[in-house]
Amino acid sequence: TAAGQISFIAEQGDIETESDATLTATSNISLAAQGNIDQNAAVASTAQGDVTYSAATGSITQNAETTANTGDIAYTAAQSITQNSATSIQTGHVNYLASGNIAQNANTNVDNGSVVYTAQSGDIVMSSNALTKVTQGDAHYTANQDIVLGKLDVSEANQVQLEAVNGSILAQNVEGN
């Protein structure tokens, strides 16, 4: 817990947070690793600040919840991203960007902002139990290969974009106006 910001930097290795820990700050929270990031601790920005994860040459596995009040939440991986726990933000944007595949196995909730999932050379596969909900804002899913959506609730979203550049789109449960 910090009154300011929290930063973890692994210039030549991986970052693994413990499951019995919670990272809470009133400002920015940043985890940057040359290798992989295994997020096992809950992460929360309670005031205004960004929450960023960057795996320069590796993958990211999100096994604990990430929340923010106002700011942006960004996951960026040179390989793949596996989202096994919820991500939510009141005001701001959620961005998952992977060079490889993205597996969305948990909910993403944006009250006022946008959600963007991008798999530059792979697939985006959302489990049938996962839900992406955008109350006010935009939802974008872009994959070089296939997109499989579980549940997408965009009832008041401004724009919804699903693009599978060299693949197909399977939307299992999409709700919107």
Residue pairs with C-beta under 8 A, 6 or more apart in sequence:
1 22
1 23
1 24
1 25
2 24
2 25
2 26
2 27
3 25
3 26
4 25
4 26
4 27
5 25
5 27
5 28
5 29
5 30
5 49
6 23
6 25
6 28
6 29
6 30
7 28
7 29
7 30
7 31
7 32
8 15
8 17
8 30
8 31
8 32
8 33
9 30
9 32
9 33
10 32
10 33
10 34
10 35
11 34
12 34
12 35
13 33
13 34
13 35
14 33
14 35
14 36
14 37
14 38
14 58
15 31
15 32
15 33
15 36
15 37
15 38
16 37
16 38
16 40
17 23
17 31
17 38
17 39
17 40
17 41
17 43
17 64
18 40
18 41
19 40
19 41
19 63
19 64
20 41
21 40
21 41
22 41
22 42
22 43
22 44
23 29
23 41
23 42
23 43
23 44
24 43
24 44
24 45
24 46
25 44
25 45
25 46
25 49
26 45
26 46
26 47
26 48
26 49
27 45
27 47
27 48
27 49
28 45
28 49
28 50
28 51
28 52
28 71
29 43
29 45
29 49
29 50
29 51
29 52
30 50
30 51
30 52
30 53
30 54
31 37
31 39
31 52
31 53
31 54
32 52
32 53
32 54
32 56
33 54
33 55
33 56
33 58
34 56
34 57
34 58
35 55
35 56
35 57
35 58
36 55
36 58
36 59
36 60
36 61
37 53
37 54
37 55
37 58
37 59
37 60
37 61
37 77
38 60
38 61
38 63
39 53
39 60
39 61
39 62
39 63
39 64
39 66
39 85
40 63
40 64
41 64
42 64
42 65
42 66
42 67
43 51
43 64
43 65
43 66
43 67
44 65
44 66
44 67
44 68
45 51
45 67
45 68
45 69
45 71
46 69
47 69
47 70
48 69
48 70
48 71
49 68
49 70
49 71
50 68
50 71
50 72
50 73
50 74
50 92
51 66
51 68
51 71
51 72
51 73
51 74
52 72
52 73
52 74
52 76
53 60
53 62
53 74
53 75
53 76
53 77
54 76
54 77
55 76
55 77
55 78
55 79
56 78
57 78
57 79
58 77
58 78
58 79
59 77
59 78
59 79
59 80
59 81
59 82
59 98
59 100
60 75
60 76
60 77
60 80
60 81
60 82
60 98
61 81
61 82
61 84
62 75
62 81
62 82
62 83
62 84
62 85
62 87
62 106
63 84
63 85
64 85
65 85
65 86
65 87
65 88
66 73
66 85
66 86
66 87
66 88
67 87
67 88
67 89
68 88
68 89
68 90
68 92
69 89
69 90
69 91
70 90
70 91
70 92
71 89
71 91
71 92
72 89
72 92
72 93
72 94
72 95
72 113
73 87
73 89
73 92
73 93
73 94
73 95
74 93
74 94
74 95
74 97
75 81
75 83
75 95
75 96
75 97
75 98
76 95
76 97
76 98
77 97
77 98
77 99
77 100
78 99
79 98
79 99
79 100
80 98
80 99
80 100
80 101
80 102
80 103
80 122
81 96
81 97
81 98
81 101
81 102
81 103
82 102
82 103
82 105
83 96
83 102
83 103
83 104
83 105
83 106
83 108
83 130
84 105
84 106
85 106
86 106
86 107
86 108
86 109
87 94
87 106
87 107
87 108
87 109
88 107
88 108
88 109
88 110
89 109
89 110
89 111
89 113
90 111
90 112
91 111
91 112
91 113
92 110
92 112
92 113
93 110
93 113
93 114
93 115
93 116
93 137
94 108
94 110
94 113
94 114
94 115
94 116
95 115
95 116
95 118
96 102
96 104
96 116
96 117
96 118
97 116
97 118
97 120
98 118
98 119
98 120
98 122
99 120
99 121
99 122
100 119
100 120
100 121
100 122
101 119
101 122
101 123
101 124
101 125
102 117
102 118
102 119
102 122
102 123
102 124
102 125
102 143
103 125
103 127
104 117
104 124
104 125
104 126
104 127
104 130
104 132
104 150
105 126
105 127
105 129
105 130
106 130
107 130
107 131
107 132
107 133
108 115
108 130
108 131
108 132
108 133
109 131
109 132
109 133
110 133
110 134
110 135
110 137
111 135
111 136
112 135
112 136
112 137
113 134
113 136
113 137
114 134
114 137
114 138
114 139
114 140
115 132
115 134
115 137
115 138
115 139
115 140
116 138
116 140
116 141
116 142
117 124
117 140
117 141
117 142
117 143
118 140
118 141
118 142
118 143
119 142
119 143
119 144
119 145
120 144
121 144
121 145
122 143
122 144
122 145
123 143
123 145
123 146
123 147
123 148
123 167
124 141
124 142
124 143
124 146
124 147
124 148
125 146
125 147
125 148
126 132
126 148
126 149
126 150
126 151
127 150
128 150
128 151
128 172
128 173
129 150
130 150
130 151
131 150
131 151
131 152
131 153
132 139
132 149
132 151
132 152
132 153
133 153
133 154
134 153
134 154
134 156
134 157
135 155
135 156
136 156
136 157
136 158
137 157
137 158
138 157
138 158
138 159
138 160
138 161
139 152
139 154
139 157
139 159
139 160
139 161
140 159
140 160
140 161
140 162
140 163
141 147
141 149
141 161
141 162
141 163
142 161
142 163
142 165
143 163
143 164
143 165
143 167
144 164
144 165
144 166
144 167
145 164
145 165
145 166
145 167
146 164
146 167
146 168
146 169
146 170
147 162
147 163
147 164
147 167
147 168
147 169
147 170
148 169
148 170
148 172
149 162
149 169
149 170
149 171
149 172
149 173
149 174
150 172
150 173
151 172
151 173
151 174
151 175
152 160
152 171
152 173
152 174
152 175
152 176
153 175
153 176
154 160
154 174
154 175
154 176
155 175
155 176
155 177
156 177
157 176
160 176
162 169
162 171
